[in-house]
Amino acid sequence: MAYVRTTCAKCNVFDKKCTNNQQASLHCRRRRRAFCCALDDASSVRTNRVAGSCAVRVLFFFNLAHAHFILKMAAVQGGLVDANEEKDIKSEPANDTWANNNANDGRLPSASPGASAAAGGNKTAAVAAAAAPEDQQTLLAVLQFLRKNKLTESVEILRREAGLPEDSLESKGADSFCGDQECYYGDDLRILSSLSKREHMRGNETLLDFRTSKFVLRISRDSYQLLKRHLQERQNNQIWNIIQEHLYIDIFDGIPRSKGQIDAMSGSLAGEAKREANKAKVYYGLLKEPEIELPLDDEDEEAENEEGKPKKKKPKKDSMGSKSKKQDPNAPAQTRIPLPELKDSDKLDKIMYMKEATKKIRLGPDNLPSICFYSFLNAYQGLTAVDFTDDSSLIAGGFADSTVRVWSVTPKKLRKVKSAADLNLIDKESDDVLERIMDEKTASESKILHGHSGPVYGISFSPDRNYLLSSSEDGTIRLWSLLTFTCLVGYKGHNYPVWDTQFSPHGYYFISGGHDRVARLWATDHYQPLRMFSGHLADITCTRFHPNSNYVATGSSDRTIRLWDVLNGNCVRIFTGHKGPIHTLAFSPNGKFLASGATDGRVLLWDIGHGLMIGELKGHTDTVYSLRFSRDGEILASGSMDNTVRLWDATKAFDDLETDDFTAATGHIHLQDNSQELLLGTYMTKSTPVIHLHFTRRNLLLAAGAYNP
């Protein structure tokens, strides 16, 4: 006996009876068919897995004898068998549930008058005239499903029993030209091929995208003239009208691109990006750091006391420090957007950061970083997101059971602030007041935050480590206090799941993106968004702030990356080239470059100033979920679902570029296939997908993921 759960998408009938093989697919009484009423579009029946089955989704459950009976009945309706055979069919066992259901409906199939009159004569023509195309379509849908699941022998037996010709199973519609299209458009074509009725077209988001936005096609002027002349000579006015109405032809002067150059930039849902979209001025430089005096280190004080002379400290080269002292000509004005002022605690943290930077290890091809991997064992709650604080003292995880968990990575335990009554008893003028306000009774290695009503998909620590952001399927972003471990604010603006959120490097601002295709810019003291960035054609799956906080990058399932100006909300860059949804973004420390990873397993490098793809890193065999540059920007680390962490030589990838390539009028450059030369190392886990990476202030690489036994 098989326990079957079947749902019809049209009539919403739910059947969960324990049935035998002859009854498993028989719950819909609308028509006399082998399965649900929606097989005319071959996509409206949804069933769960039968207990103990594999990952193949079954539309119906029947044995071969029962299938034989069903197909003969469908063949009678479609005029595929004669009246004598119909009598044999009607003599089948009458206790069949499917037959009884249809008998109650008064819809017993009978041979058409034309077919009966032709029983003794030329019945082929009459039967063909009385054939029901809708039932034939149903029959073909059954055979198409069986062939899709590689049940070739069953397909041949049933096709012969139904009397269908061999070429009757050839693909019709969109499937007929899938082989002529690039593989990365396969998902889009499968969606379009399922649309067989006008009603299906009304609510389909993919079709709506194609109808409301023009597909961008970039070709040379010579190629455009040849295409135009060809269509005019053959008088293909309809095709030319379609091109003018639904395509945006981006014409450039110069030599036509090679196939490799075209493939590198293709893959987006709406074609390539217009060249005009990437010509706006982008201030990608870093803001000037505030002048903070670095106090003398304890080790230096001891050396001075022992020797009586001050110890000369050798200056160490610090790329970030040297750049921050000088005003970058490509940097925005300090007052371009309002940024929060530095508090005393922020200045102390800056001092600690500068001290750590002096002890930072300089990485390179001959000096690779050590990797510390945090494996989440027994994560049955479903780990969905991970983040580290900038000083690497805390780690947080978002889970599918709607909880957020925070751990202390250092021996220092997590403590809550004392109650208001106890705080009144503390001397506020004491030097250790920050230590006295903490309640030792609440000290523990981890804390659990409850509040969301759906899986948590994105989390982000604030730069000062006092707050934590979390985004969830419930459509909200929550701000948590890491002093009281309670929810302070619930930001409501998205109507659908929020896939990602991230704090600004300067704090105060944060960005969110989700299923509604809109990215929203928030401030912690505003319950409504400050900016709404609209333009993506599919879900926004990842967000990232530029190091100067003036720009926001968003990656989407429409296979594009967009760079938005926080000041005015304009889209200043559109990057295309990925062949799958984008899941991670990372800016280089100097703010000049951007790295992206997607489901196609590739890591692409982009020049923000010129708006061009400058590199392609191949090696991963599955979705790239995490990217991170080292503190000095010389190493790029990538983590993937293929259970590996890979290190790439970012310095060489950027230095090998020729500046002449950026001035090309065609808006593209020739990409070198040098992934193996740039790959510095591959490190495999036992069975743990890598979903987050983080470089400490001393360039130790931290990785995290949930163990998958």
N, C-alpha and C positions, 0 to 999 in steps of 0.2 A: 504494500500500500504506500502511496506517495502523498505527502502533505504539500498541497499546492496553494500558493497565494497569488491571486490574479486580480488585476485592476484594469478596468477599461477607462481610457482617458476621456472618452466622449460621453458615455452614459453613466460613468462613475459607479459602476457596479463592482462590489468587492465580494469575492468568493473565497472562503478559506475552509472548504469542506475537505475531509479526508476521503479521497476518491480512488477509484481504480483507473487504469490507463485509458479506458474508453470515456471517462467522464471528466478528465482533468482539465480540458479546455472548453467546457461547454457551460458557460454561464450567461452569455449574452443572447437575448431572444429576438433581436431585431431582425436578423435575416438568417437564412439557412446556409451557414458557412462553417468552415472548419474551425475558426477561432473568432476572436473579438471583432466587433463591428467596424473597426477602424483599419482593417488591413488594406483598404483601397489606397491608403497613403503609406502603408508599411512602416509607420513610425509611431502610431498612437497607442499601441498596446505596451503596457509596462508590467513586467513580472519580476518578482524576486527570485532568488535562487532556490531551487529545490534542495531540501536538506541532503547534505552529503555530495552535492554536485560540484563541478568545477566552476570556473569563472565565466563560462558561456551562458548568456542569458537566453532562456528558452521562451518562445512565444506560446507553445502548446506542448502537451504531453499526450502522445498516443502511440500505440503499437502499429506495426505495419499493416495488420489486417484492418484495423479501424481506419487507418489513413486511406487504405484502398477503398473502403466503403464511402468515406467522406468525399474523396476525389471523384468517384463515380457519380455521386449525387450532384456535385458541382458541375460535372461534365454534362449531365442531363440538362441542367439549367442553361448551360452555355451551348447546347446543341452539339456535344462532342460524341454522344453515343445514340444509338437508335432506340426505338420504343420497345423492342423485344428485350434489350438489355435492361431497360428501365424496370420491366416487370421483375426481373431477377433481383434488382436492387431493392425493390419494395418488399421482397420476401425475406429481407434481413431480419434479425431478431428485433421484435417490437419493444423490448424493454430498454432500449438504448435511451439514455437521458436526452441526448440531442434530438432524436426523432420525436420523443414525447413532448419536449418543449415546443418544437415547431408545430406539432399536431395541435397543441392547445392554442397556438396563435392562428390556426387556420391557414397556414402558409405551406402546405405540403406541395412540393414541386410536382409539376405535371408537364408532359410534353406539350409543346405549343401546337396549335391547330395546323400550322404549316408542316411541322415535323411529323404529325400523325398522318396527314394526307399523303405524305411522301414515303410512308413506310414501305409500300410495295413497289414504288417507282423510283424516280430520281430524287431520293431523299437527301442527298448531299447538299444540293443547292438550297433546298427548303430549310434544312437544319442550319445551314450557314446564315440564312436570312433571319432566322429566329434566334440566333446566338445572342447571349447577353454579354456585351463587352465588359461590364462591371464584374461579372462573375469570373470571366476569363482573367481579368486583372488580379482578382483575388487569388486565383489558382497560380498565376505566375509569381505573385508575391510569396506564396508558400515555397515554391521551388527556389526562388532567389534567396530566401532565408536559409534553406537547407544547403545551398551551394556556398553561401557565405561562411557557414560553419563547417565547410569541407566534408559534407556528407554526400560525396559524389555518387556512391552506389545507390543511395536512396533516391537521389535526384533522378537518375536514369530510370529506375523502376517506376517511380511515380509519373514521370513524363511519358513513358511508353503506355502506362495504363490509361492516362488521360488522352492519349492520341495527339500529343503536341509535337510539332516539328522540332528538329534539333536546334534551329536558329531562333526559337521562340524565347530563349533565355538571354539573348544578347541584351546588353544594357541599353536603356533608353534615356533620353534627357541628358542631365548633367554628367551622368556616369559615362556616357559614350565618348566624351572628349577629356576625361580625367587624365588619360595617358599623355595627352598633348600639353598638359600644364605642368608647372614646376611642382615638386613634391610638397613644398611648404604651403601651397594653396589647397592641399588635399582636404583639410578640415573644413575650409570655407565651401568647397564644392560639395562635400557630403551634406552640409547643412542645406545648401540650395537644392540638392537633388531630392531631398525629402519634401519639398514644397510641390504638391500636385494639385492644390485647390486654391482658389482665390482667398478663401478664409484663412488659409495657412500664411499667406503673404502679409496679412494685416498686422499681425503681432510679432513677426520675425525681426529681431534686432539686426541681424546680419544683412538682410535684404534692405532694411531701412537705412543702414549705413551706406550701402551702395547707391541707393536712390537719392539720398540727400547730400552726398559728397562725391566729388569727381575723382576718379582714379588718375593719379599723376603718372605720366609717362615721359621720361626724359630721353630725347633722341637728338641727334645732330641735325643741322639744317639740311644737309644733303639727303639724309635718310627721309626726312619729312617731305621733301620735294618729290622723291621717288615714290613714296607711298601715295601722295596726293595725285600724281600723274597716273599711277597705276589704276586707282579707283575711278578717275575721270575717263580714262580710255575704255574701261569695261562698263562704264555707266552704272557703277554701284552706288547710287545716290543714297540708298537706305543705310548702307554701311557708313558712308561718309557723314550722314546725319547723326548716327549713333555716336561716332567718334567725337563730333563737335558738341553733342549734348551731354555725354557721360564721361568724357576723358578731358583731362587738362594736359595739353602737350607742352612740355617745357623744352623749348628749342635752344640749343647752344651752338655756337660757332666753333669750328675746329674739326679735328679728326674724330670719327665715330669711335665709341668705346669698344673695348674687347669684350668677349663673353664673360670672362672672369671679372672684369670691372663692373659689368652690369649685375652679375649674380651677387657680388659683394654688397651692393646697395639695395638689392631687391628683398622682398619678403614681407613688407608691411601690408596691412589690410587695405590701405588706400594708396598703395604704390610708393614711389620715392618721394622724398621731401622736395618742395619747390626750392630753387636756389635763392629766391627772394626771401624765403623764410629764415635763412641763416646769414643774412647780411647786416643785421642790426648790431650795434656796438654793445659789447659785453665787457663789463669791468670785472675781470676774473682775478685781479691781483688781491693780495692780502691787505687788511687794514693795519695801520701802524699800531703796534702794541704800546700800551701805556708804560711810561718809564717807572720802573720799580727797582729800588736799590737792593741788590742781593747781599744779605748779611754774611759775615764771615762764618765759614763752616766751623764746627766744633773741632775737627781734626786740625784745621789750620791754626786755631787758637792754641791748642796744646803744643803744636810745633813752635809757635812764637814764644810761648812761655818757657819752654825748655831751652831753646837756643838763645833767647834774648833778642833775636832779630826776626823781623817778619819774614815769613817764608814766601818766596816769590812763586806765584801761581802761574803755571804755563797756560796761556790761553788756548782753549780748545775750539776747533772749528765747529760751528753750529750753523747749518744752512738756514734753519728756521729763525734763529736768533739774529743772524746777520741781515736777513731780509726784512725782519720786522723793524729794525732800527732805522732803515732808510724808507722813504716814501716810494712805494711802487708806482711807476707811471700808469700802470694798467689797473690800479686799485681805485675803488669808488671813494667819494668823499666821506669823511668820518661822519658827517651829519646827513648823508643821503637818506638813510632810514633811521628812525629813533631807536637807539640801543640802550639797554639798561646800564646804569652807572655801576661801577665796581664797588662792592661793599668791602668792609675790612676782611671778612672771611674769604672773599674772592681774591683779595690781594695776598693773603696768606697762602692760598692755594696756588697762586701764580708763582710765589717764591718757592714752594715745594716742587712745583713743576720744573722751574729753572734749575733747581738743585739736582733733580733726577736727570734732567737733560745733560748735565755735565758728566754724568756717569753712563750715558747711553752708549751702547755698542754700535759701532759703525758697520753696517751690513754691506754685503757685496757678493759677487759670484764666488769668491774664495772665503767668505765669512758668512755662512748662512745662519739664520736664527734657530734657536732651540724652540721646540713646540711642546706646549703643555696642553693635553686634551682632557676636557671635562666630559665624562660620559654619564648621562642620566640613565641609571639602571632602574629596571622595573617601572618605567614611566608609562604605566597603563592608563594614566589620565590623558595621554596623547600630547607630547611636547610639540608646540607649534611655533614658538618664538623664544629667542634668547638675547640677552644684552648684558654687557659689562659696563661698570662705571669707568670713567676716564683714568682714574688712579688704580683700577683693577682690584678694588677692595670688595666690591659686591658683584654678585651675579643674580640675574632674575630670569625666570622662565614663565612663559605663558602656556596654558594647557587647554585642551579641548573640553575639560570639565568646568570651564568658565572661571578657574582660579588663576591667581598670579602668586608665584612663590619667590621669595627673596632669600638668598643665602649670603653669609659672610665668608669670603675667601681667606681672610686673615684670622689669626687667633682671637681678635676682638669680636665679641658677640654683639648681636643686635639687641638694642634696648629701646624701650619707649620712654617718653617724657613723663615725669611725675604728674599727678593730678593737680588741679588748680589749688586745692587746699594745701598740699605739700609744697607747692612752689612759693606760696606766700611766706613760708618759714625760712626760705633760703636768702642768704645775704647776697644781694645783687651786685655789691661792689667787690666781691672777692675775685681773685684772679682765676680761680678754677670754677667759675659759675657755670660754664658750659658742661662741666663734668658733673656738677652737683644736681643739675636738673634732670639727669637720667636716672631711671628707676632700675636698680640692680635686680629687683625681684622678677622683672620681665625679661631678663637676659636669656637669649637662646641663639642657636646657630642659624635658625631659619624662621621666617614668618610667612603666613598664608593670608592673602588678601582676597576677600569675598565681596562681590558686588555685581559682576557681570552676569547676564542671563544667557550667554552663549559662548562658544569657544573664543579664546583670546588669540588674535592673529598677529598683533604687533605690540612691542613694548620698547620703551626708551627712557634712560636715566637722564636727569637734568645735569648740566655741567657741574653744579655745586653739590650734587649727590643728596639733595634734600627732597627731591620729588621724583616720581616715577609715572610715566604715561603708559596707558594700555588701551588698545583698540580691540573691538570685539565684533562678533557676528550680530549682536543685538543693535548695531548701528550707533553706538556711543563710544566716546573717548573719555576715559576716567583719569583724573589726576589724583595720585596717592601721595600722602605725606610719609616720608621715611623716618620721621621723628615720632609720630603717633601711630603709624601703620594703619591709617584710616583713609577713606575716600573723601577728598575735599570738594571736588567738582565733578559733575557729569556733563560733558559737552554733547549736546544733541543738535545735529545738523544734517547728518547723513540719514537717508531713508533705508539704506541697505547695509549689508556687512561692510565693515571698515577693515581693509586688509593690512594697512601699515600706518604707522605714525612715528614721528621723530622730532626730537628737540633741536632747536637751533644751537650752534656752537657757542653762542653768547647767551643762551637761556632766554626766558621770557616768551619767545615765539615758538610755535611748533606747527608741523604740517601733518595732514592726514589725507588718505586716499582710499577709495573703496569701489564697490560694485556700481555705484551711481555714476561712474566715469568722471567725477569732479573731484579735484584736489582742493582742500580748504586750508587756509592759513589762519591760525588762531593765536591769541595771546592769553596767558594764564589768568589775567584779570578781566577778561571779556568772555561772556557766555555765548556770544555769537561770533561767527568767523569774520575776520578782517578782510580777507580776499577769497575769491572763488575762481579757480583756474579750470576753465572748461575748454575742451577741444579734442580729447581722446575719444576714440570710437569704441572702446571696450573698457573693461575693469582696469583701474589703476592699482597695480599689484605691489609697487614699492615706491618709496619717497626718500629723498636725501637733500639736506641743506648744503649749499656751497660753504666753504670755510669762512667766507666773509659775510655770510648770512644775508646777502643781498639777492641771492638767486636760489631757486628750488628746482630740483630735477625730479621728474616722475617717469616711471616705467610702467608700461601697460600691456594688456593682453592683445592689443592691436598691433603689437610688435614694433612700437615706436618709443622713442625717448624724447621728452620735451623738457626744455629749460625755460623757466618762468621768472620774470622780473617781479620781485616782491614789491617794488615801489609802485608800479602802475598795473600789475597783473597781466602784462603782455607776454605772449610766447615769443621768445627771442631765438630759440634753436629747436629744430626737429631733426632727430637722428634716426635713420632707417638702415637696416642691414641684418637685424636678427630674424631668424626663421621660426621663432616660437615666442610665447609670452615671456616677458622680462621679469626677473625675480630679484635682482640685486643691483645696486649702483654703489660706486665709490669714487670720490673725488681725490685727486692727488693732493698732498699737503700744500703744494704751492698754488693750488687752485686752477692750474692751467689745463689739466687733463681730466678726463672722466673715463672710468671703466664700467662695463656692464656685463651681466651674465644672464642667460636665459635657458629655456628648456632645450634649446638646440645644442647645448653642451659647449658653446663657444664663448670666449671672453673677447669683447671688442673694446678697442681703445679709441677715444675721440679727442680731437683738439677743439677746445671750447672757443678759442678766439677766432678760428677760421671756419668752424662748423663742419669739420671733415672727419671721416674715419681714417685713422692713421695706423691701425694695427689689428691683427686678428690672431688670437692665441687658441690653438686647437690642441686637444689632449684629453679633456674630460669626455666620458661616455654617457653622462646623464646630466640632469638639470644642475646648473650652477646656482647655488643658493646663497653664497656669501663671498664677498670680495673685500679686501682691506689692504691699503698701502702701509708700508712701514713708516715710522715716525719721520724719517728723512726722505721718504719717497723713492728709495732705490730698489725696493723689493715689493712685488705685488703678490699677495697670497690669495688663492681661490679655493673654496670648499664646495663639494658637490655631493649629490645623492649617490655617486658611484663609490662612496666611502673613501675618498682620497682628498688630501690637501696638496696642492701644487704651488710651487714657488717659481715666479717669473722674474726675469731681469728687466725691470721697468726702465732703468737708466739707459740700457742699450736700445730698448724699443723706441724711446723718445729721441735719443741722440742720433740714431741712424736716419732720421728723416731729413730730406733735403728741402731747404726753404723754397726752392724754385717750384716745388710741387704745389705749394699753397697758393701760388699766384695764377694757377691754371684757370683759364676762363671757363673750362668745362665743369668746374666744381667737383672734381674727383682726382684722386691720385692712384698710382699703381701700388698695390699692397704686395709686400714681399711675403713669401711663404717660408718664414723662418721660425716657426713655433718651436721646433726642436732645439734651435740655437738659443732661444730665449728661456727655455725650460731649465731651471736650475735643480729641481728635485721634486720627486713624487713620494708622498708618505701615505701609506694605506692604513686604515683601521681594520679591525677584525670584522665588524659588521655594524658600523655606526655611521650613518649619513651625517655629513658636516653641514650644519645649518647656521653657524655663526663663527666669525673670526674676529680677533682683537689683538692689536699690538700694544704691549705695555709701554710705559714711558722709557723703559730701558731696552725696548725692541725685542722683548720676549713675546713669541706668538702664542696666544691662547685660542683654543678651538673648543667647540661644544657641539653636542648632538646626543640623540637618544639611541641607546643600544637596541638593535633590532635582532633578537635571537632567531 
